[in-house]
């Protein structure tokens, strides 16, 4: 048994795998349990505020925090990487060859940017957005280009919100940028929000290429196909923002996963294979249906995963997950943004906010993420839950106001 003794009582061992938004929030909430030791395993010694990575890359902001500022002092941080979960034995094996026993485990390993495998040369010459280490390489590349060939153009592959923010941030910093969108710019936005994003990007000087795609990447060029016509254009730095993938830890550990590798759970976020394992964040698919990968979802899934564990510690029945989306936002340089309000099921609503007002809202949202983590660390349970819900198939979905 992995439980230890404290003042004559059993102390449960809880491991949280991953120190992103969901994992940090879950660990902070779990720190309220007096009869548990909480350990968070994370490959980095600092918290990465990923929604600000585009700012750090462009040299316009910071994107990391000391864990002491966002993580409860009752949580022990282990800087290491989980390589295998021994489900039967209740043990996590680490890259350092150490191992940690657990009574309960929160699987919150997150996601990372994925290379566009269909594009020739992208692995050798492209820079994939998504993780801190990749962001460091990209920033070093941009600095080197600025020093040797100032004014050389950059290309962003992917017209989603991540690509839009990266292109706008670089353009606002004076880098000539084109964004190759595939089918359409900002596919998750409604038409009004999409038009606003286009206007702002064009004002910043971003070349927007819709309904075309990149087929190959060279050291300083990209090959684009537009209406069946290939053309080679200069690109000193080619940035891939074509989607996110998840680690294969669950799959290699023999746990049930969806086709993307996400841990399959029930609606309480409990693994369908073992009640001791609970999932949260981007790498989880409740009932096999994942929520949109986002900080917004992670900051709700993390507390709910913790509540499921806490319920099991007290012998109570955990509740189904309740998630409510309120909007999608993209910063467009330091003085502009677009905020697309959504229904709680994440469908675009009619209300769109743009310009400086939207930039102020987006900045407040980014700051509030850190404030929320700190608050949960000081006062576990402070993050609210949402309701009421209604049953739609196998999923509890928020009732729209």
C-alpha positions as CSV (number, residue, x, y, z in Angstrom):
1,X,0.0,0.0,0.0
2,X,1.2,3.5,-0.8
3,X,-0.7,5.2,2.0
4,X,1.6,6.3,4.9
5,X,0.8,7.2,8.5
6,X,0.3,10.7,10.0
7,X,-0.7,11.0,13.7
8,X,-2.0,7.4,13.6
9,X,-4.1,8.0,10.4
10,X,-3.6,6.8,6.9
11,X,-2.3,9.5,4.5
12,X,-3.2,9.0,0.9
13,X,-0.7,9.6,-1.8
14,X,-2.0,11.7,-4.7
15,X,0.1,12.3,-7.8
16,X,-0.8,15.0,-10.3
17,X,1.0,14.5,-13.7
18,X,1.4,17.8,-15.4
19,X,1.9,21.4,-14.2
20,X,-0.1,23.2,-16.8
21,X,-3.4,25.0,-16.2
22,X,-5.4,21.9,-15.3
23,X,-2.7,20.2,-13.3
24,X,-1.8,23.2,-11.2
25,X,-5.4,24.0,-10.5
26,X,-6.2,20.4,-9.5
27,X,-3.1,20.2,-7.3
28,X,-4.0,23.4,-5.5
29,X,-7.6,22.2,-4.9
30,X,-6.3,18.9,-3.6
31,X,-4.1,20.6,-1.1
32,X,-7.1,21.1,1.1
33,X,-7.1,17.4,2.0
34,X,-5.6,17.0,5.4
35,X,-5.2,13.2,5.0
36,X,-3.3,13.4,1.7
37,X,0.1,14.2,0.4
38,X,0.0,15.8,-3.0
39,X,2.9,15.6,-5.4
40,X,2.9,17.3,-8.8
41,X,5.3,15.9,-11.5
42,X,6.2,18.4,-14.2
43,X,9.1,18.4,-16.6
44,X,10.0,22.0,-16.0
45,X,10.8,23.9,-12.8
46,X,8.7,26.9,-13.8
47,X,5.0,27.3,-14.7
48,X,4.5,28.1,-18.4
49,X,1.7,30.6,-19.1
50,X,1.1,29.2,-22.6
51,X,-1.4,31.8,-23.7
52,X,1.4,34.3,-23.6
53,X,4.0,32.3,-25.5
54,X,3.5,34.4,-28.7
55,X,4.4,37.5,-26.7
56,X,7.5,35.9,-25.3
57,X,8.6,34.7,-28.7
58,X,8.2,38.2,-30.2
59,X,9.9,39.8,-27.2
60,X,6.8,41.8,-26.1
61,X,6.1,40.0,-22.8
62,X,6.8,37.1,-20.4
63,X,5.3,33.7,-20.4
64,X,6.7,31.9,-17.3
65,X,6.1,32.1,-13.6
66,X,7.9,30.7,-10.5
67,X,5.7,27.8,-9.3
68,X,6.0,29.4,-5.8
69,X,3.6,32.1,-7.1
70,X,1.0,29.8,-8.5
71,X,1.3,26.5,-6.6
72,X,0.1,25.8,-3.0
73,X,2.9,25.4,-0.5
74,X,1.3,22.1,0.5
75,X,2.0,20.6,-2.9
76,X,5.5,19.0,-3.5
77,X,6.9,19.7,-7.0
78,X,8.9,17.0,-8.6
79,X,10.7,18.1,-11.7
80,X,10.7,15.0,-13.9
81,X,8.8,13.4,-16.7
82,X,6.5,10.4,-16.3
83,X,7.4,7.6,-18.7
84,X,5.0,4.9,-17.7
85,X,2.0,4.3,-15.4
86,X,2.0,0.9,-13.7
87,X,-1.8,0.8,-13.3
88,X,-2.0,-2.5,-11.5
89,X,0.8,-1.5,-9.0
90,X,-0.3,2.1,-8.5
91,X,3.1,3.5,-9.5
92,X,4.4,6.1,-11.8
93,X,7.8,5.5,-13.4
94,X,9.9,8.6,-14.2
95,X,12.6,9.5,-16.7
96,X,15.1,9.8,-13.9
97,X,14.5,6.1,-13.1
98,X,12.8,7.0,-9.9
99,X,9.2,5.9,-9.2
100,X,6.3,7.3,-7.2
101,X,3.5,5.2,-5.6
102,X,0.0,6.6,-5.6
103,X,-3.4,6.0,-4.1
104,X,-5.0,8.4,-6.6
105,X,-3.6,9.9,-9.8
106,X,-4.6,13.0,-11.7
107,X,-3.7,12.6,-15.4
108,X,-3.1,16.2,-16.7
109,X,-0.2,15.9,-19.1
110,X,-1.6,18.5,-21.4
111,X,-0.9,19.0,-25.1
112,X,1.8,20.3,-27.4
113,X,2.0,21.7,-30.9
114,X,2.2,19.1,-33.6
115,X,4.2,19.3,-36.9
116,X,2.2,19.2,-40.1
117,X,3.4,15.7,-41.2
118,X,2.0,16.2,-44.8
119,X,4.4,19.1,-45.4
120,X,7.9,18.1,-46.8
121,X,10.8,19.6,-44.9
122,X,8.7,21.0,-42.0
123,X,10.4,18.8,-39.4
124,X,13.9,20.0,-40.5
125,X,13.1,23.7,-41.2
126,X,9.9,24.5,-39.4
127,X,9.3,25.8,-35.8
128,X,6.3,24.2,-34.1
129,X,4.4,26.4,-31.6
130,X,3.1,24.9,-28.4
131,X,5.9,24.2,-25.8
132,X,8.4,26.3,-23.9
133,X,11.4,24.6,-25.4
134,X,10.1,25.1,-28.9
135,X,9.4,28.7,-28.1
136,X,13.0,29.2,-27.0
137,X,14.3,27.8,-30.3
138,X,11.9,30.0,-32.3
139,X,12.9,33.1,-30.4
140,X,16.6,32.4,-30.9
141,X,15.9,32.0,-34.7
142,X,14.0,35.3,-34.9
143,X,16.8,37.0,-33.0
144,X,19.4,35.6,-35.4
145,X,17.5,36.6,-38.5
146,X,17.0,40.1,-37.1
147,X,20.7,40.4,-36.5
148,X,21.8,39.1,-39.9
149,X,18.9,39.9,-42.3
150,X,16.5,42.4,-40.8
151,X,13.2,42.7,-42.6
152,X,13.3,39.1,-43.9
153,X,9.7,37.7,-44.1
154,X,8.3,35.0,-41.8
155,X,5.5,32.5,-42.5
156,X,2.9,31.2,-40.1
157,X,1.2,27.9,-41.2
158,X,-2.2,27.6,-39.6
159,X,-5.1,30.1,-39.5
160,X,-6.5,29.2,-36.1
161,X,-6.3,31.5,-33.0
162,X,-2.7,30.4,-32.1
163,X,-1.5,31.2,-35.6
164,X,-3.4,34.5,-35.7
165,X,-1.9,35.7,-32.4
166,X,1.6,34.7,-33.5
167,X,1.4,36.4,-36.9
168,X,-0.1,39.6,-35.3
169,X,2.5,39.8,-32.6
170,X,5.4,39.5,-35.0
171,X,3.8,42.0,-37.4
172,X,3.3,44.5,-34.5
173,X,7.0,44.1,-33.7
174,X,7.9,45.0,-37.2
175,X,8.5,41.6,-38.8
176,X,6.9,41.1,-42.3
177,X,4.5,38.1,-42.0
178,X,2.2,36.0,-44.1
179,X,-0.3,33.6,-42.6
180,X,-1.3,30.5,-44.7
181,X,-4.7,29.5,-43.4
182,X,-5.7,26.4,-45.3
183,X,-9.4,26.9,-45.9
184,X,-10.3,30.0,-43.9
185,X,-9.0,32.3,-41.3
186,X,-10.2,31.7,-37.7
187,X,-12.5,28.8,-38.4
188,X,-13.8,28.8,-34.8
189,X,-15.0,32.4,-35.1
190,X,-18.3,33.6,-36.4
191,X,-18.4,35.7,-39.6
192,X,-18.4,39.1,-37.8
193,X,-15.4,38.1,-35.6
194,X,-13.6,36.7,-38.6
195,X,-14.0,39.9,-40.6
196,X,-12.7,42.0,-37.7
197,X,-9.7,39.8,-37.4
198,X,-8.9,40.1,-41.1
199,X,-9.2,43.9,-40.9
200,X,-6.8,44.1,-37.9
201,X,-4.3,41.7,-39.4
202,X,-4.2,43.6,-42.7
203,X,-3.8,46.9,-40.9
204,X,-0.7,45.4,-39.2
205,X,0.6,44.4,-42.6
206,X,0.0,40.7,-42.4
207,X,-0.5,38.9,-45.8
208,X,-3.5,36.6,-45.4
209,X,-3.6,33.6,-47.7
210,X,-6.9,31.7,-47.4
211,X,-8.0,28.6,-49.4
212,X,-4.4,27.6,-50.0
213,X,-1.8,25.5,-48.3
214,X,2.0,24.9,-47.8
215,X,3.3,21.7,-49.3
216,X,7.0,22.1,-48.5
217,X,9.4,24.1,-46.3
218,X,13.0,24.9,-47.1
219,X,15.7,26.6,-45.1
220,X,14.5,30.0,-46.3
221,X,11.5,29.3,-48.5
222,X,8.0,27.8,-48.5
223,X,6.1,26.3,-51.4
224,X,2.5,27.3,-51.5
225,X,-0.3,25.8,-53.6
226,X,-3.1,28.3,-54.5
227,X,-5.9,27.1,-56.8
228,X,-3.6,24.3,-58.0
229,X,-0.7,26.6,-58.8
230,X,2.6,26.2,-56.9
231,X,4.7,29.1,-56.1
232,X,7.9,29.4,-54.0
233,X,8.2,32.4,-51.7
234,X,10.9,33.6,-49.3
235,X,10.5,32.7,-45.6
236,X,13.4,33.2,-43.2
237,X,11.4,31.7,-40.4
238,X,8.5,29.2,-40.9
239,X,6.2,28.7,-37.9
240,X,3.8,25.8,-37.6
241,X,0.6,26.5,-35.8
242,X,-1.4,23.7,-37.3
243,X,-2.9,22.0,-34.2
244,X,-2.1,20.3,-31.0
245,X,-1.5,16.7,-30.0
246,X,-1.2,14.9,-26.7
247,X,1.5,12.7,-25.1
248,X,1.2,8.9,-25.6
249,X,1.7,8.2,-21.9
250,X,-1.8,6.8,-21.4
251,X,-1.6,4.6,-24.5
252,X,1.8,3.2,-23.7
253,X,0.6,2.5,-20.1
254,X,-2.3,0.3,-21.4
255,X,-5.1,2.8,-20.6
256,X,-8.0,3.3,-22.9
257,X,-7.5,6.2,-25.3
258,X,-9.3,7.8,-28.2
259,X,-7.7,7.9,-31.7
260,X,-5.8,11.1,-30.7
261,X,-4.3,9.4,-27.6
262,X,-6.5,11.2,-25.0
263,X,-7.3,9.3,-21.9
264,X,-11.0,8.1,-22.0
265,X,-12.9,8.8,-18.9
266,X,-16.5,8.7,-17.8
267,X,-18.5,11.9,-17.1
268,X,-16.9,12.3,-13.6
269,X,-13.5,12.4,-15.4
270,X,-12.6,8.9,-14.0
271,X,-10.6,6.6,-16.2
272,X,-12.8,3.8,-17.6
273,X,-10.0,1.4,-16.7
274,X,-9.3,2.3,-13.0
275,X,-11.2,4.4,-10.5
276,X,-7.9,5.6,-8.9
277,X,-7.1,7.6,-12.1
278,X,-8.8,10.8,-12.9
279,X,-8.1,13.0,-16.0
280,X,-8.1,16.8,-16.6
281,X,-7.2,19.1,-19.4
282,X,-6.3,18.7,-23.0
283,X,-5.3,15.0,-22.8
284,X,-8.7,13.8,-21.6
285,X,-11.8,12.7,-23.5
286,X,-14.9,12.3,-21.2
287,X,-17.1,9.6,-22.7
288,X,-14.7,9.6,-25.7
289,X,-15.7,13.2,-26.6
290,X,-13.0,15.8,-25.9
291,X,-13.7,19.4,-25.1
292,X,-11.9,22.1,-27.1
293,X,-8.2,22.3,-26.1
294,X,-8.0,25.6,-24.3
295,X,-7.0,27.3,-21.1
296,X,-10.7,28.0,-20.5
297,X,-11.6,24.3,-20.4
298,X,-8.5,23.3,-18.4
299,X,-9.2,25.8,-15.7
300,X,-12.6,24.1,-15.2
301,X,-11.6,20.5,-15.7
302,X,-8.7,20.8,-13.2
303,X,-11.0,21.7,-10.2
304,X,-13.5,19.1,-11.2
305,X,-10.9,16.3,-11.4
306,X,-9.8,17.3,-7.9
307,X,-13.4,17.3,-6.7
308,X,-13.8,13.7,-8.0
309,X,-10.7,12.6,-6.1
310,X,-11.8,14.4,-2.9
311,X,-15.2,12.8,-3.2
312,X,-13.6,9.4,-3.3
313,X,-11.4,10.2,-0.3
314,X,-14.6,10.8,1.7
315,X,-16.5,7.9,0.2
316,X,-19.0,10.2,-1.6
317,X,-20.2,9.8,-5.2
318,X,-18.4,12.1,-7.6
319,X,-20.5,14.4,-9.8
320,X,-20.6,14.6,-13.6
321,X,-18.5,17.2,-15.2
322,X,-20.0,20.6,-15.9
323,X,-18.3,22.9,-18.3
324,X,-19.3,26.3,-19.6
325,X,-17.5,28.3,-22.3
326,X,-18.0,32.0,-22.4
327,X,-16.0,33.2,-25.4
328,X,-12.9,32.9,-27.6
329,X,-10.4,35.6,-27.9
330,X,-7.3,36.4,-30.0
331,X,-4.9,39.2,-29.3
332,X,-3.8,41.0,-32.4
333,X,-0.7,42.9,-31.4
334,X,-0.5,45.0,-28.2
335,X,-3.3,47.4,-29.1
336,X,-5.9,45.2,-30.7
337,X,-7.9,42.0,-30.3
338,X,-11.1,40.2,-31.2
339,X,-13.3,38.6,-28.6
340,X,-16.0,36.3,-29.9
341,X,-18.6,35.6,-27.2
342,X,-20.0,32.1,-27.3
343,X,-22.9,30.1,-26.0
344,X,-22.0,27.9,-23.1
345,X,-21.5,24.9,-25.5
346,X,-18.8,27.0,-27.3
347,X,-20.9,27.9,-30.4
348,X,-20.3,31.5,-31.5
349,X,-22.8,34.0,-30.3
350,X,-23.8,37.2,-32.1
351,X,-21.8,39.5,-29.8
352,X,-18.3,40.4,-31.0
353,X,-15.9,42.9,-29.3
354,X,-12.9,44.3,-31.2
355,X,-10.2,47.0,-31.0
356,X,-8.7,48.4,-27.8
357,X,-11.7,47.3,-25.7
358,X,-11.1,43.7,-26.8
359,X,-7.4,44.1,-26.1
360,X,-8.2,45.2,-22.6
361,X,-10.5,42.3,-22.0
362,X,-8.0,39.8,-23.4
363,X,-5.2,41.2,-21.2
364,X,-7.5,40.9,-18.1
365,X,-8.3,37.3,-19.0
366,X,-4.6,36.4,-19.3
367,X,-3.9,38.1,-16.0
368,X,-7.0,36.5,-14.3
369,X,-5.7,33.0,-15.1
370,X,-2.7,33.6,-12.9
371,X,-4.8,35.3,-10.3
372,X,-7.2,32.3,-10.3
373,X,-4.3,29.8,-9.8
374,X,-3.0,31.9,-6.9
375,X,-6.4,32.2,-5.3
376,X,-7.0,28.4,-5.5
377,X,-3.6,27.8,-4.0
378,X,-4.4,30.0,-1.0
379,X,-8.1,29.1,-0.7
380,X,-8.7,25.6,-2.1
381,X,-12.3,25.3,-3.4
382,X,-12.5,29.0,-4.4
383,X,-13.0,28.3,-8.1
384,X,-16.7,27.9,-8.7
385,X,-18.5,25.1,-10.5
386,X,-21.2,25.6,-13.1
387,X,-24.8,24.4,-13.4
388,X,-27.5,23.4,-14.0
389,X,-27.0,20.8,-16.7
390,X,-29.1,18.7,-19.0
391,X,-28.4,15.3,-20.5
392,X,-27.5,15.3,-24.2
393,X,-26.6,11.7,-25.2
394,X,-23.8,10.6,-22.9
395,X,-22.7,14.1,-22.0
396,X,-23.9,16.5,-19.3
397,X,-24.1,19.9,-21.2
398,X,-24.6,23.3,-19.7
399,X,-28.0,24.8,-20.1
400,X,-27.7,28.0,-22.1
401,X,-28.9,31.2,-20.3
